[in-house]
């Protein structure tokens, strides 16, 4: 072994130690940065999934609301028609009642017979419909 070789060995191992330590530190920083970035990526993916789910639910709610509005409009139209038919039937019954009340008894001496005759006429009209 030569003395010059021995003198240079510590300088190389010190330099190599710094290099290895620096590389280890850079590797540690890289691993930590990757962990933080993966965590951030996972949070972003979860937020995106939650956003998409909320959009889908809002869309379904909006569609259901539109369907309910359409059904309500149909029921309103059916109700208007039923009310008009009921009003027409009510007018006919009101006219019949007015006619019955304004008609003098057929036999003023026998009000029961007069009432019976009016009832028979009313029943004939109903059966004739």
C-alpha positions as CSV (number, residue, x, y, z in Angstrom):
1,X,0.0,0.0,0.0
2,X,1.2,3.5,-0.8
3,X,0.8,6.4,1.5
4,X,-0.8,8.6,-1.1
5,X,-3.5,6.1,-1.4
6,X,-4.2,6.0,2.3
7,X,-4.3,9.8,2.5
8,X,-7.0,10.0,-0.2
9,X,-9.3,7.3,1.3
10,X,-10.8,9.4,4.0
11,X,-11.5,12.2,1.6
12,X,-13.4,9.8,-0.7
13,X,-15.4,8.3,2.1
14,X,-16.3,11.7,3.5
15,X,-17.4,12.8,0.1
16,X,-19.2,9.5,-0.5
17,X,-20.9,9.9,2.9
18,X,-22.2,13.4,2.0
19,X,-23.4,12.1,-1.3
20,X,-25.2,9.2,0.2
21,X,-26.7,11.4,3.0
22,X,-27.8,14.0,0.4
23,X,-29.4,11.3,-1.8
24,X,-31.1,9.8,1.3
25,X,-32.4,13.2,2.2
26,X,-33.7,13.9,-1.3
27,X,-35.3,10.5,-1.4
28,X,-37.1,11.2,1.9
29,X,-38.3,14.6,0.7
30,X,-39.5,12.9,-2.6
31,X,-41.4,10.2,-0.7
32,X,-43.0,12.8,1.6
33,X,-44.0,15.0,-1.4
34,X,-45.5,11.9,-3.2
35,X,-47.5,11.0,-0.1
36,X,-48.8,14.5,0.2
37,X,-49.6,14.6,-3.5
38,X,-51.4,11.2,-3.4
39,X,-53.4,12.3,-0.4
40,X,-54.4,15.5,-2.3
41,X,-55.3,13.4,-5.4
42,X,-57.4,11.1,-3.3
43,X,-59.2,14.1,-1.8
44,X,-59.8,15.6,-5.2
45,X,-61.2,12.2,-6.5
46,X,-63.5,11.9,-3.5
47,X,-64.7,15.5,-4.0
48,X,-65.3,14.9,-7.7
49,X,-67.3,11.7,-6.9
50,X,-69.4,13.6,-4.3
51,X,-70.0,16.4,-6.8
52,X,-71.1,13.9,-9.5
53,X,-73.4,12.2,-7.0
54,X,-74.9,15.5,-5.9
55,X,-75.5,16.4,-9.6
56,X,-77.2,13.1,-10.3
57,X,-79.4,13.6,-7.2
58,X,-80.3,17.1,-8.2
59,X,-81.1,16.1,-11.7
60,X,-83.3,13.3,-10.5
61,X,-85.1,15.7,-8.1
62,X,-85.6,18.2,-10.9
63,X,-87.0,15.5,-13.2
64,X,-89.4,14.3,-10.4
65,X,-90.5,17.9,-9.8
66,X,-91.2,18.3,-13.5
67,X,-93.2,15.1,-13.5
68,X,-95.2,16.3,-10.5
69,X,-95.9,19.6,-12.2
70,X,-97.2,17.8,-15.3
71,X,-99.4,15.5,-13.1
72,X,-100.7,18.5,-11.2
73,X,-101.6,20.3,-14.4
74,X,-103.5,17.2,-15.6
75,X,-105.4,17.0,-12.3
76,X,-106.2,20.7,-12.5
77,X,-107.7,20.2,-16.0
78,X,-109.7,17.2,-14.8
79,X,-110.9,19.1,-11.8
80,X,-112.0,22.0,-13.9
81,X,-114.0,19.6,-16.2
82,X,-115.6,17.9,-13.1
83,X,-116.5,21.2,-11.6
84,X,-118.1,22.4,-14.8
85,X,-120.1,19.1,-15.1
86,X,-121.2,19.4,-11.4
87,X,-122.2,23.0,-11.9
88,X,-124.3,22.1,-15.0
89,X,-126.0,19.2,-13.0
90,X,-126.5,21.6,-10.1
91,X,-128.2,24.1,-12.4
92,X,-130.5,21.5,-13.7
93,X,-131.4,20.3,-10.2
94,X,-131.9,23.9,-9.1
95,X,-134.3,24.5,-12.0
96,X,-136.2,21.4,-11.2
97,X,-136.5,22.4,-7.6
98,X,-137.7,25.9,-8.6
99,X,-140.2,24.4,-10.9
100,X,-141.4,22.0,-8.2
101,X,-141.8,24.7,-5.6
102,X,-143.5,27.1,-8.0
103,X,-146.0,24.5,-9.2
104,X,-149.3,24.8,-7.4
105,X,-150.7,21.5,-6.0
106,X,-152.6,19.5,-8.5
107,X,-155.3,18.7,-5.9
108,X,-155.4,21.5,-3.3
109,X,-157.7,19.3,-1.1
110,X,-155.2,16.4,-1.0
111,X,-151.6,17.7,-0.7
112,X,-150.2,14.2,-0.2
113,X,-151.6,13.1,-3.6
114,X,-150.2,16.2,-5.2
115,X,-146.8,15.6,-3.7
116,X,-147.0,11.9,-4.8
117,X,-147.7,13.0,-8.3
118,X,-144.7,15.4,-8.3
119,X,-142.5,12.6,-7.0
120,X,-143.7,10.2,-9.7
121,X,-142.9,12.8,-12.4
122,X,-139.5,13.4,-10.9
123,X,-138.8,9.6,-10.9
124,X,-140.0,9.2,-14.5
125,X,-137.6,12.0,-15.5
126,X,-134.7,10.3,-13.7
127,X,-135.4,6.9,-15.2
128,X,-135.9,8.4,-18.7
129,X,-132.3,9.8,-18.6
